[in-house]
Amino acid sequence: MKPLVAPVLAGLLLAACGNGTSTTAPEPPTASAPASATNADQQTVAYCSNGGQRELMDVATPRPRPASPMPAVIYIHGGGWEHGDRSGGGFLEQLRPQLLAKGFVVASIDYRLAPANRWPAQIVDSKCAVRYLRAHASAYGVDPTRIGAWGGSAGGHLVSMLGTTDANAGFDVGEWLDQSSRVQAVVDLFGPADLTAGGWEKDPTQIVKDVFGVPAGTTSDVLEKASPVTYVSRDDPPFLILHGDADHSVPASQSQELAAKLTAAGVPAQLVMVHNGPHGLADPKESPAPQALVAMIVDFFTKTLG
């Protein structure tokens, strides 16, 4: 069984690292501006420094802040683990204002990119981001027992890893090690789930080799340990999985396998196959249409965390 979320003391602004050293409270924001048309504020902070590289997180909070602690969701961008940043993609621009309006704190992160930073740097940073947010829950008005995550493509893979792995997987490295990196809800948008399975086209197969050192579809200990399906267990959080049936980058069978294994383990998991949906799920002719998918995600987080 994976451990339950560790309790967070009220007012906690400092957290001890596992090696006995301490890390500081959130740095002064490098930027502060309205997060959207809704009443919200946004700060940019350095959440971790794994590998000596400061990684940034945008944290948007509703204004005025509610009296009671709020649920939070973290967005993790895609880009083949090699490209992209915290500023967009994965329905971020549509979801952030809607979630803020419903009283959620919304964070989005950068993480170390391949090929300069090989796997597992990407999941190490993602887990550090969850620990940071939990360690500074009181500073942002977050309920540390209600943290979810969503992401698309490579980001979908990373949030699925957040949902299925615990500290025993060996990816909890760096700051805030007295905090859990578990999340309580996951929305996986067309993310890889079993890197050892077949069905990949040429370009994504090469991308996987650049990131993990082994081509996709290869029987490999590295790919097995990097695959969310490897870690599925009955105490995983609820999943919403969205995948297009016209996706030529990540085979739809990846999401189908993940959903089947979650369901077999007794985990609440909903798979939505989008008819005529390409990779990215941004085609207005797909069914359900993009705006309907956004509504599904908001509804899912509201029911599981709100």
Stockholm file with secondary structure:
# STOCKHOLM 1.0

chainA/1-306         MKPLVAPVLAGLLLAACGNGTSTTAPEPPTASAPASATNADQQTVAYCSNGGQRELMDVATPRPRPASPMPAVIYIHGGGWEHGDRSGGGFLEQLRPQLLAKGFVVASIDYRLAPANRWPAQIVDSKCAVRYLRAHASAYGVDPTRIGAWGGSAGGHLVSMLGTTDANAGFDVGEWLDQSSRVQAVVDLFGPADLTAGGWEKDPTQIVKDVFGVPAGTTSDVLEKASPVTYVSRDDPPFLILHGDADHSVPASQSQELAAKLTAAGVPAQLVMVHNGPHGLADPKESPAPQALVAMIVDFFTKTLG
#=GR chainA/1-306 SS CCCCCCCCCTTCCCEECTTSCEECSCCCCSCEECCSSSSEEEEEEEEECGGGCCEEEEEEEESSCCSSCEEEEEEECCSTTTSCCTTSCTTHHHHHHHHHHTTCEEEEECCCCTTTSCTTHHHHHHHHHHHHHHHTHHHHTEEEEEEEEEEETHHHHHHHHHHHCCGGGSCCCSSCTTSCCCCSEEEEESCCCCTTSSCCCHHHHHHHHHHHSSCTTCCCHHHHHTCGGGGCCTTCCCEEEEEETTCSSSCHHHHHHHHHHHHHTTCCEEEEEEBTCCTTSCCTTSBSCHHHHHHHHHHHHHHHTC
#=GC SS_cons         CCCCCCCCCTTCCCEECTTSCEECSCCCCSCEECCSSSSEEEEEEEEECGGGCCEEEEEEEESSCCSSCEEEEEEECCSTTTSCCTTSCTTHHHHHHHHHHTTCEEEEECCCCTTTSCTTHHHHHHHHHHHHHHHTHHHHTEEEEEEEEEEETHHHHHHHHHHHCCGGGSCCCSSCTTSCCCCSEEEEESCCCCTTSSCCCHHHHHHHHHHHSSCTTCCCHHHHHTCGGGGCCTTCCCEEEEEETTCSSSCHHHHHHHHHHHHHTTCCEEEEEEBTCCTTSCCTTSBSCHHHHHHHHHHHHHHHTC
//
